[in-house]
């Protein structure tokens, strides 16, 4: 799997970003929109972006930004899924993780961005960066509120995942498959 690069989130990728292109002033949500001005429609009320705010990247006051970032660890939802993946690896088949095979195992906060996390894990052990040791095959999510980033834990490194279905993983229950089997009396 080739190593991915983390790009900084841009305001024009956000659904709440608005660049007014109407020549006539328009009132929207108690704010008069002027031609050529940039607005953030997120949060409780819309805000006009000031000249001192970054032109491309989200400002520090962005209502979507989470500080510190949320950290979630996803593991295989049961031992059957883990065993199936192990058999595929032995056959030489490397498959991208799917959210439907995972469940939330741990949730917390981390005081770094996804790019800083990726940079830190290149020079240090993953357990030193996180404070605990994730298992091989687990997925780490770092969500700063702007965009969630997903990393696959490998034996001696991490790999950036292009996509991961977080909603499917959050719907699953984490646990052993042998516990879910019920016996009839």
GINORDA-V672324 format. One record per residue. N is the residue number from 1. PHI is phi in degrees with one decimal (* if undefined). Layout:
n={N | N}
phi={PHI | PHI}
//
This chain:
n={1 | 2 | 3 | 4 | 5 | 6 | 7 | 8 | 9 | 10 | 11 | 12 | 13 | 14 | 15 | 16 | 17 | 18 | 19 | 20 | 21 | 22 | 23 | 24 | 25 | 26 | 27 | 28 | 29 | 30 | 31 | 32 | 33 | 34 | 35 | 36 | 37 | 38 | 39 | 40 | 41 | 42 | 43 | 44 | 45 | 46 | 47 | 48 | 49 | 50 | 51 | 52 | 53 | 54 | 55 | 56 | 57 | 58 | 59 | 60 | 61 | 62 | 63 | 64 | 65 | 66 | 67 | 68 | 69 | 70 | 71 | 72 | 73 | 74 | 75 | 76 | 77 | 78 | 79 | 80 | 81 | 82 | 83 | 84 | 85 | 86 | 87 | 88 | 89 | 90 | 91 | 92 | 93 | 94 | 95 | 96 | 97 | 98 | 99 | 100 | 101 | 102 | 103 | 104 | 105 | 106 | 107 | 108 | 109 | 110 | 111 | 112 | 113 | 114 | 115 | 116 | 117 | 118 | 119 | 120 | 121 | 122 | 123 | 124 | 125 | 126 | 127 | 128 | 129 | 130 | 131 | 132 | 133 | 134 | 135 | 136 | 137 | 138 | 139 | 140 | 141 | 142 | 143 | 144 | 145 | 146 | 147 | 148 | 149 | 150 | 151 | 152 | 153 | 154 | 155 | 156 | 157 | 158 | 159 | 160 | 161 | 162 | 163 | 164 | 165 | 166 | 167 | 168 | 169 | 170 | 171 | 172 | 173 | 174 | 175 | 176 | 177 | 178 | 179 | 180 | 181 | 182 | 183 | 184 | 185}
phi={* | -68.8 | -73.2 | -88.1 | -117.5 | -91.9 | -94.4 | -67.7 | -68.5 | -112.9 | -59.5 | -69.4 | -86.3 | -84.5 | -73.9 | -93.0 | -82.6 | -139.6 | -109.8 | -75.2 | -113.1 | -82.9 | -74.5 | -89.5 | -60.0 | -126.9 | -86.6 | -138.5 | 51.7 | 79.5 | -128.1 | -90.0 | -81.8 | -111.3 | -59.0 | 82.4 | -91.1 | -103.5 | -133.9 | -109.5 | -93.2 | -79.3 | 81.9 | -71.4 | -143.7 | -67.2 | -132.3 | -84.2 | -79.2 | -81.0 | -67.1 | -78.9 | -72.0 | -57.3 | -77.6 | -114.5 | -96.5 | -62.3 | -73.4 | -65.8 | -87.7 | -53.4 | -68.9 | -85.6 | -65.6 | -112.4 | -131.6 | -73.2 | -68.3 | -84.0 | -119.6 | -129.4 | -117.6 | -110.3 | -122.2 | -56.6 | -69.7 | -156.8 | -70.9 | -63.4 | -64.8 | -60.9 | -63.7 | -59.5 | -64.8 | -64.1 | -63.9 | -64.7 | -63.2 | -64.7 | -80.2 | 88.4 | -97.4 | -103.0 | -114.0 | -65.9 | -61.0 | -111.2 | -61.4 | -68.4 | -93.4 | -117.3 | -142.9 | -67.5 | -109.6 | -146.7 | -136.8 | -168.5 | -127.8 | -139.1 | -93.7 | -153.4 | -82.0 | -64.5 | -66.4 | -64.7 | -61.7 | -62.7 | -66.8 | -66.2 | -73.6 | -72.9 | -103.3 | -130.0 | -71.0 | -62.0 | -66.5 | -70.7 | -74.6 | -88.7 | 93.4 | -148.4 | -105.2 | -77.0 | -85.2 | -62.5 | 96.8 | -79.7 | -115.5 | -105.6 | -114.1 | -120.0 | -118.4 | -93.6 | 93.0 | -85.3 | -156.0 | -80.7 | -118.8 | -120.2 | -127.8 | -94.2 | -81.5 | -107.9 | -60.7 | -124.9 | -159.6 | -127.0 | -129.4 | -73.4 | -93.2 | -69.9 | -152.1 | -156.6 | -83.6 | -64.2 | -61.9 | -66.0 | -67.8 | -71.4 | -74.1 | -79.4 | -97.8 | -82.9 | 168.8 | -83.1 | -68.4 | -68.9 | -74.3 | -80.7 | -79.1 | -104.9 | -101.9 | -86.4 | -91.2}
//
